[in-house]
Amino acid sequence: MGGCAQSARRAPRLEAFGHWMRRNRAPIQAVQWVVVGVYAFLLIVPALLPLPSYQDHILTNLTVFAAFVFWGLWWPFVLISMVLLGRVWCGVFCPEGTLTEAASRVGLGRAIPKWLRWEGWPFIGFLGTTLYGQMASVYQYPTGALAVLGGSTVAAVAVGLIYGRGTRVWCRHLCPVNGVFMLLSKLAPVHFRTDKTQWAAFNREHSGEAIRHETVHCPPLVPLKQLQSASPCHMCGKCSGHKGAITLTARSSADEVVFESATRATRADFILLAFGLFGVAIGAFHWSASPWFVAVKQAVAMWLVEHDILWPLTTHAPWWLLTNYPAQNDVFNLLDGALLIGYILTTALVMGLLISTALALTNRLIGRWSWQRLWHLSHALIPLGGLGVFLGLTATTVTLLRGDGLTLFWLNDARAALLAAGTLWSLYLGARIIARHTVSTGRRGLALAGLMLSMVPVLAAWWLMFWGW
């Protein structure tokens, strides 16, 4: 089939930096615990303070500042960092990773059960956290952020206290954003990689010798001998130089998606992309701006009143379950909560089915049906998915900046440019993936048209949010 084999490029400065990370664990650990302290302060203290008024700003109110840090800077640019640097955030900065690893050093150290290693947890975690975050108005209120982020952190520590020994079982199997990070990091132009030839040569050279070679402890439980993908690696640097075979290496940002994913792409990846990044995430960003949501809510409310069923309109839940801030005139009743969940799930189902159908058509246009090829084709959409979620998250950034009086006259042009860039990047990856599976020029053209069809509902959804409504 078309395409060339994946090749890593030696980069002496990158290799040296990876070795520096291995030798200098103390300053890295200091950075990790500083991040934990800042995270805890910005998460807990604002939740104890009075809610800000409309006159408060980012630099004059701690609660507004914390919201800007978490939702205006942290989450959007953590996503960007995955694409540019791989999972450096996970291995060096993430407070949950630091805490769960520390907890596992003093915990029970139990073996990881089979149910916990189920490949569906990344999607379930992403879905559950997204729904709960919207119900609790995580972007708007510090108590909502405390419930969602704090709850996740408590769960991470609990898992660390039960499973593993000095490892990150939570990060590897249960973290709600692990699946998204694994997908985006496939695009990173740098990663730690094992040279299998060098590994084998080291073992041959030292076979039968009574030598002591340092055992590498990998927190996210990556089998180092097979380390080729950036997806599971947390880029902590602990394994750099191991057996002279593992180095921090440069590569094309297309390498993993085009070559490694040909055999490693999974059904779980496909579901997370089609129904998660393009479904659940878009539904979560859409509902508060959607006139469709308002129309359905009014119609259902009128029907309930006409039939004298008032309890869904008058029943409320605690703030940690459903938004409930009477002083801010912001209270969700049960109807609000049910319709919110229904809107997001319906969007996920519709978007997922449309994209799945278009990718299935693309798969068939290439040749005889192949499930593995279908999973592989879906990876071409990773850039568009990542940039879309970045734009959705930066909507909060924009709201907070506009609240401080900034006029972002360039915003719509920037959004359009990013969506265009994501589309072209995905088309480029798609063309290279398709070329690996067929040498027929005609089939390549038809398949690329099918791939473009899969992007139409995604671009339409973002057009509605930013320009149509």
C-alpha positions as CSV (number, residue, x, y, z in Angstrom):
1,M,0.0,0.0,0.0
2,G,1.0,3.6,-0.3
3,G,3.0,5.5,2.3
4,C,6.4,5.1,3.8
5,A,7.5,3.6,7.0
6,Q,7.6,5.7,10.2
7,S,11.1,6.9,11.0
8,A,12.3,8.7,14.1
9,R,14.9,11.5,13.8
10,R,17.8,11.7,16.2
11,A,17.8,15.1,17.9
12,P,20.9,15.4,20.2
13,R,19.5,18.4,22.1
14,L,16.2,16.6,22.7
15,E,18.0,13.5,23.9
16,A,20.1,15.5,26.2
17,F,17.1,17.2,27.7
18,G,15.4,13.9,28.3
19,H,18.5,12.6,30.1
20,W,18.5,15.9,32.2
21,M,14.9,15.1,33.2
22,R,16.0,11.7,34.4
23,R,18.9,13.0,36.4
24,N,17.1,16.0,37.9
25,R,14.0,14.5,39.6
26,A,14.2,16.8,42.6
27,P,13.5,20.1,40.8
28,I,10.7,18.4,38.8
29,Q,9.1,17.1,42.0
30,A,9.4,20.6,43.5
31,V,7.5,22.0,40.5
32,Q,4.9,19.3,40.9
33,W,4.2,20.1,44.5
34,V,4.1,23.8,43.9
35,V,1.4,23.2,41.3
36,V,-0.5,21.1,43.8
37,G,-0.4,24.0,46.3
38,V,-1.5,26.6,43.7
39,Y,-4.3,24.2,42.5
40,A,-5.6,23.6,46.0
41,F,-5.6,27.3,46.8
42,L,-7.4,28.4,43.7
43,L,-9.9,25.5,44.0
44,I,-10.8,25.7,47.7
45,V,-10.4,29.3,48.8
46,P,-12.8,30.9,46.1
47,A,-15.4,28.4,47.1
48,L,-15.3,29.8,50.7
49,L,-15.7,33.4,49.6
50,P,-18.8,35.3,48.7
51,L,-19.7,35.2,45.0
52,P,-18.4,38.1,43.0
53,S,-20.5,40.9,41.7
54,Y,-20.8,42.0,38.1
55,Q,-18.4,44.8,38.9
56,D,-15.6,42.4,39.9
57,H,-12.8,41.7,37.5
58,I,-10.0,39.1,36.9
59,L,-7.3,41.1,38.6
60,T,-9.5,42.5,41.4
61,N,-11.4,39.4,42.6
62,L,-9.8,36.0,43.5
63,T,-12.9,34.1,42.5
64,V,-13.0,35.6,39.0
65,F,-9.2,35.2,38.8
66,A,-9.4,31.5,39.7
67,A,-12.2,31.0,37.1
68,F,-10.0,32.6,34.5
69,V,-7.0,30.4,35.4
70,F,-9.0,27.2,35.4
71,W,-11.3,27.7,32.5
72,G,-9.7,30.6,30.6
73,L,-6.1,29.4,30.5
74,W,-5.5,26.0,32.1
75,W,-7.9,23.7,30.2
76,P,-7.6,25.3,26.8
77,F,-3.9,25.4,26.8
78,V,-3.4,22.0,28.4
79,L,-5.1,20.7,25.2
80,I,-2.7,22.7,23.0
81,S,0.2,21.4,25.0
82,M,-0.8,17.8,24.2
83,V,-0.5,18.5,20.5
84,L,2.8,20.4,20.8
85,L,4.7,18.6,23.6
86,G,2.9,15.3,24.3
87,R,1.7,14.6,27.8
88,V,4.2,16.7,29.6
89,W,1.3,18.2,31.6
90,C,0.5,14.8,32.9
91,G,4.0,13.8,33.9
92,V,5.4,17.1,35.2
93,F,2.5,19.4,36.2
94,C,-0.8,17.6,36.8
95,P,-1.8,17.8,40.5
96,E,-4.0,14.7,40.3
97,G,-1.1,12.7,38.9
98,T,1.2,13.9,41.6
99,L,-1.3,13.2,44.4
100,T,-2.4,9.7,43.2
101,E,1.3,8.6,42.7
102,A,2.2,9.9,46.2
103,A,-0.9,8.2,47.7
104,S,0.0,4.9,46.0
105,R,3.4,4.9,47.7
106,V,1.8,4.6,51.1
107,G,-1.4,2.8,50.1
108,L,-2.5,-0.8,50.1
109,G,-0.7,-1.6,46.8
110,R,-3.4,-4.0,45.6
111,A,-3.3,-5.5,42.1
112,I,-5.3,-3.7,39.4
113,P,-8.5,-5.6,38.9
114,K,-9.7,-6.6,35.4
115,W,-12.8,-4.4,35.6
116,L,-10.7,-1.3,36.2
117,R,-8.7,-1.9,33.1
118,W,-11.9,-1.9,30.9
119,E,-11.2,0.2,27.7
120,G,-14.5,2.0,27.9
121,W,-13.7,4.0,31.0
122,P,-12.2,7.0,29.1
123,F,-15.5,7.6,27.3
124,I,-17.6,7.0,30.4
125,G,-15.4,9.3,32.5
126,F,-15.5,12.0,29.8
127,L,-19.3,11.7,29.5
128,G,-20.0,11.7,33.2
129,T,-17.7,14.6,34.0
130,T,-19.0,16.7,31.2
131,L,-22.7,16.1,32.2
132,Y,-22.0,16.7,35.9
133,G,-20.0,19.8,35.1
134,Q,-22.9,21.3,33.1
135,M,-25.4,20.4,35.8
136,A,-23.3,22.1,38.5
137,S,-22.3,25.1,36.2
138,V,-18.7,24.3,36.7
139,Y,-17.5,27.3,34.5
140,Q,-19.6,29.9,36.4
141,Y,-19.3,29.0,40.1
142,P,-16.4,28.1,42.3
143,T,-18.5,25.6,44.3
144,G,-19.3,23.9,41.0
145,A,-15.5,23.7,40.2
146,L,-14.8,22.4,43.7
147,A,-17.4,19.6,43.3
148,V,-16.2,18.6,39.8
149,L,-12.4,19.1,40.0
150,G,-12.2,18.4,43.7
151,G,-14.3,15.2,43.4
152,S,-12.0,14.0,40.7
153,T,-9.0,14.7,42.8
154,V,-10.4,12.9,45.8
155,A,-11.2,9.9,43.6
156,A,-7.6,10.0,42.2
157,V,-6.2,9.9,45.7
158,A,-8.6,7.1,46.8
159,V,-7.5,5.0,43.8
160,G,-3.9,5.6,44.6
161,L,-4.4,4.5,48.2
162,I,-5.9,1.2,47.1
163,Y,-4.1,0.2,43.9
164,G,-0.6,0.1,42.6
165,R,2.7,0.8,44.4
166,G,4.1,4.2,43.4
167,T,2.1,4.2,40.2
168,R,-0.6,6.2,38.6
169,V,-3.4,3.7,38.2
170,W,-6.0,6.5,38.2
171,C,-4.2,8.3,35.3
172,R,-3.8,5.2,33.2
173,H,-7.3,3.8,33.5
174,L,-9.9,6.2,35.1
175,C,-8.9,9.9,34.5
176,P,-11.9,11.5,32.7
177,V,-9.6,13.2,30.2
178,N,-7.1,10.4,29.7
179,G,-8.7,9.3,26.5
180,V,-8.8,12.8,25.0
181,F,-5.1,13.3,26.0
182,M,-4.1,10.0,24.5
183,L,-5.7,11.0,21.2
184,L,-4.3,14.5,21.0
185,S,-0.7,13.5,22.0
186,K,-0.6,11.3,18.9
187,L,0.0,14.6,17.0
188,A,3.0,15.7,19.2
189,P,6.2,16.2,17.2
190,V,8.3,14.9,20.2
191,H,8.0,11.8,22.3
192,F,10.0,9.2,24.2
193,R,10.6,6.2,22.0
194,T,12.3,2.8,22.4
195,D,14.8,1.7,19.8
196,K,13.9,-2.0,19.7
197,T,17.2,-2.9,18.0
198,Q,19.3,-1.2,20.7
199,W,17.2,-2.8,23.4
200,A,17.9,-6.2,22.0
201,A,21.5,-5.4,21.5
202,F,21.9,-4.4,25.1
203,N,20.3,-7.6,26.3
204,R,22.6,-9.7,24.1
205,E,25.7,-7.8,25.2
206,H,24.9,-8.2,28.9
207,S,23.3,-11.7,28.8
208,G,24.7,-14.0,31.4
209,E,26.6,-11.2,33.1
210,A,26.1,-10.5,36.8
211,I,25.4,-6.9,36.4
212,R,22.9,-4.7,38.1
213,H,21.1,-2.4,35.7
214,E,18.7,0.1,37.2
215,T,15.1,-0.9,36.9
216,V,12.9,1.9,35.6
217,H,9.7,2.6,37.5
218,C,7.1,3.9,35.0
219,P,4.2,5.6,36.9
220,P,1.6,5.2,34.1
221,L,2.5,1.5,33.7
222,V,3.8,1.7,30.1
223,P,5.6,-1.4,28.9
224,L,8.9,0.3,28.0
225,K,10.1,-2.3,25.6
226,Q,7.2,-1.5,23.3
227,L,7.2,2.3,23.8
228,Q,6.5,3.6,20.3
229,S,3.3,5.7,20.9
230,A,3.1,9.0,22.6
231,S,-0.4,8.2,23.8
232,P,0.2,6.4,27.2
233,C,3.6,8.1,28.0
234,H,3.5,10.9,30.5
235,M,6.8,12.4,29.4
236,C,8.2,12.4,32.9
237,G,11.7,11.4,31.7
238,K,12.3,8.7,34.2
239,C,13.1,6.1,31.5
240,S,15.3,8.3,29.4
241,G,18.5,6.4,28.4
242,H,17.3,3.1,29.9
243,K,19.4,0.3,28.3
244,G,20.7,3.0,25.9
245,A,17.5,2.5,24.0
246,I,14.9,5.1,25.2
247,T,15.4,8.6,24.0
248,L,13.4,11.8,23.6
249,T,13.0,11.9,19.8
250,A,11.7,14.2,17.1
251,R,9.2,13.0,14.5
252,S,6.6,14.3,12.1
253,S,3.3,15.2,13.7
254,A,1.7,12.8,11.2
255,D,3.8,9.8,12.0
256,E,1.8,8.1,14.7
257,V,-1.6,8.8,13.2
258,V,-0.6,7.6,9.7
259,F,1.6,4.6,10.7
260,E,1.2,3.4,14.3
261,S,-2.5,3.9,14.3
262,A,-2.9,1.6,11.3
263,T,-2.7,-1.3,13.7
264,R,-3.2,0.3,17.1
265,A,-6.4,2.4,16.6
266,T,-9.2,0.9,18.5
267,R,-13.0,0.9,18.7
268,A,-12.7,2.8,22.0
269,D,-10.8,5.6,20.1
270,F,-13.5,5.7,17.5
271,I,-16.3,6.0,20.0
272,L,-14.5,8.7,22.0
273,L,-13.9,10.7,18.9
274,A,-17.3,10.4,17.1
275,F,-19.6,10.4,20.1
276,G,-17.3,12.2,22.7
277,L,-15.2,15.0,21.2
278,F,-17.7,15.6,18.4
279,G,-20.9,14.7,20.3
280,V,-20.8,15.2,24.0
281,A,-18.4,18.1,24.0
282,I,-20.3,20.0,21.3
283,G,-23.6,19.4,23.1
284,A,-22.1,20.8,26.3
285,F,-20.9,23.9,24.6
286,H,-24.1,24.3,22.5
287,W,-27.0,24.0,24.9
288,S,-26.7,27.4,26.7
289,A,-26.6,29.3,23.4
290,S,-29.1,27.1,21.6
291,P,-32.6,28.5,20.6
292,W,-33.6,24.9,20.1
293,F,-33.0,24.2,23.8
294,V,-35.1,27.2,24.8
295,A,-37.9,26.2,22.4
296,V,-38.1,22.6,23.7
297,K,-38.0,23.8,27.3
298,Q,-40.9,26.2,26.7
299,A,-43.0,23.6,24.9
300,V,-42.4,21.0,27.6
301,A,-43.1,23.5,30.4
302,M,-46.4,24.5,28.8
303,W,-47.4,20.9,28.4
304,L,-46.6,20.2,32.0
305,V,-48.6,23.2,33.2
306,E,-51.6,22.3,31.0
307,H,-51.6,18.8,32.5
308,D,-51.1,20.2,36.1
309,I,-47.8,18.5,36.5
310,L,-45.9,21.1,38.4
311,W,-43.3,19.3,40.4
312,P,-40.6,19.2,37.6
313,L,-40.9,23.0,37.5
314,T,-40.8,23.6,41.2
315,T,-38.4,20.9,42.5
316,H,-34.8,21.9,43.0
317,A,-31.6,20.0,44.0
318,P,-28.6,21.0,46.1
319,W,-25.9,23.1,44.4
320,W,-23.5,20.2,44.3
321,L,-26.0,18.3,42.1
322,L,-27.8,20.9,40.1
323,T,-27.2,24.6,39.9
324,N,-28.9,26.4,42.8
325,Y,-27.9,30.0,43.5
326,P,-31.0,32.0,44.3
327,A,-29.0,35.1,45.1
328,Q,-27.7,35.1,41.6
329,N,-31.2,34.4,40.1
330,D,-29.6,31.2,38.8
331,V,-31.5,28.0,39.8
332,F,-32.1,24.9,37.8
333,N,-35.3,22.9,38.4
334,L,-35.6,19.2,37.5
335,L,-36.9,20.1,34.0
336,D,-33.8,22.2,33.4
337,G,-31.5,19.3,34.5
338,A,-33.4,16.7,32.5
339,L,-33.5,18.7,29.3
340,L,-29.8,19.7,29.7
341,I,-28.8,16.0,29.9
342,G,-31.2,15.1,27.1
343,Y,-29.8,17.9,24.8
344,I,-26.2,16.8,25.3
345,L,-27.0,13.1,24.9
346,T,-29.1,13.7,21.8
347,T,-26.4,15.9,20.3
348,A,-23.9,13.1,21.0
349,L,-26.1,10.5,19.4
350,V,-26.9,12.6,16.3
351,M,-23.3,13.8,15.7
352,G,-21.9,10.4,16.4
353,L,-24.2,8.6,14.0
354,L,-23.6,11.2,11.2
355,I,-19.8,11.0,11.5
356,S,-19.9,7.2,11.9
357,T,-22.0,6.9,8.7
358,A,-19.7,9.1,6.7
359,L,-16.6,7.3,8.0
360,A,-18.2,3.9,7.2
361,L,-18.9,5.2,3.7
362,T,-15.2,6.3,3.4
363,N,-14.1,2.9,4.6
364,R,-16.2,1.1,2.0
365,L,-15.1,3.4,-0.8
366,I,-11.5,2.3,-0.2
367,G,-12.3,-1.4,-0.7
368,R,-13.7,-4.4,1.2
369,W,-14.9,-3.7,4.6
370,S,-12.3,-3.5,7.4
371,W,-13.1,-2.6,11.0
372,Q,-9.4,-1.8,11.7
373,R,-9.3,0.5,8.8
374,L,-12.5,2.3,10.1
375,W,-10.8,2.9,13.4
376,H,-7.7,4.1,11.6
377,L,-9.7,6.5,9.4
378,S,-11.3,8.1,12.5
379,H,-7.8,9.2,13.7
380,A,-7.6,11.7,10.8
381,L,-10.3,13.7,12.6
382,I,-8.2,14.2,15.7
383,P,-6.9,17.8,14.8
384,L,-10.4,19.0,14.0
385,G,-11.7,17.5,17.2
386,G,-9.0,19.0,19.4
387,L,-9.2,22.5,17.9
388,G,-13.0,22.4,18.2
389,V,-12.9,21.6,21.9
390,F,-10.2,24.3,22.3
391,L,-12.5,26.9,20.7
392,G,-15.4,25.7,22.9
393,L,-13.3,26.1,26.0
394,T,-12.0,29.5,25.0
395,A,-15.6,30.7,24.9
396,T,-15.3,31.1,28.6
397,T,-12.0,32.9,28.2
398,V,-13.7,35.3,25.8
399,T,-16.6,35.9,28.3
400,L,-14.3,36.7,31.1
401,L,-12.1,39.0,29.0
402,R,-15.1,40.8,27.7
403,G,-16.3,41.2,31.2
404,D,-13.1,43.1,31.9
405,G,-13.9,45.5,29.0
406,L,-11.6,44.0,26.3
407,T,-12.8,44.3,22.7
408,L,-11.8,41.3,20.8
409,F,-12.4,42.6,17.3
410,W,-10.3,39.8,15.7
411,L,-12.1,36.9,17.4
412,N,-14.4,35.7,14.6
413,D,-11.5,35.8,12.1
414,A,-9.3,33.8,14.5
415,R,-12.0,31.2,15.1
416,A,-12.6,30.8,11.4
417,A,-8.9,30.4,10.8
418,L,-8.5,27.8,13.5
419,L,-11.4,25.8,12.2
420,A,-10.0,26.0,8.6
421,A,-6.6,24.9,9.9
422,G,-8.1,22.0,11.8
423,T,-10.1,20.9,8.7
424,L,-7.0,21.1,6.4
425,W,-4.9,19.2,8.9
426,S,-7.4,16.5,9.2
427,L,-7.8,16.3,5.4
428,Y,-4.0,16.0,5.1
429,L,-3.9,13.1,7.6
430,G,-6.9,11.5,5.9
431,A,-5.3,11.6,2.5
432,R,-2.1,9.9,3.9
433,I,-4.1,7.3,5.7
434,I,-6.2,6.6,2.6
435,A,-3.0,6.3,0.6
436,R,-1.9,3.5,2.9
437,H,-4.9,1.5,2.2
438,T,-5.4,1.8,-1.6
439,V,-3.2,2.6,-4.6
440,S,-6.2,3.4,-6.8
441,T,-6.3,7.1,-7.6
442,G,-10.0,7.0,-8.2
443,R,-10.7,5.3,-4.8
444,R,-8.5,7.8,-3.1
445,G,-10.5,10.7,-4.4
446,L,-13.8,9.1,-3.6
447,A,-12.6,8.2,-0.1
448,L,-11.3,11.7,0.6
449,A,-14.7,13.1,-0.4
450,G,-16.3,10.7,2.1
451,L,-13.9,11.9,4.8
452,M,-14.8,15.5,4.0
453,L,-18.5,14.5,4.4
454,S,-17.7,13.4,8.0
455,M,-16.5,16.9,8.8
456,V,-19.7,18.7,7.5
457,P,-21.8,18.2,10.7
458,V,-18.8,19.3,12.9
459,L,-18.2,22.5,11.0
460,A,-22.0,23.2,10.9
461,A,-22.2,22.8,14.6
462,W,-19.4,25.3,15.3
463,W,-20.9,27.7,12.7
464,L,-24.2,27.6,14.6
465,M,-22.5,28.3,17.9
466,F,-20.2,31.2,16.8
467,W,-22.1,32.8,13.9
468,G,-25.5,31.2,13.2
469,W,-27.2,31.8,16.6
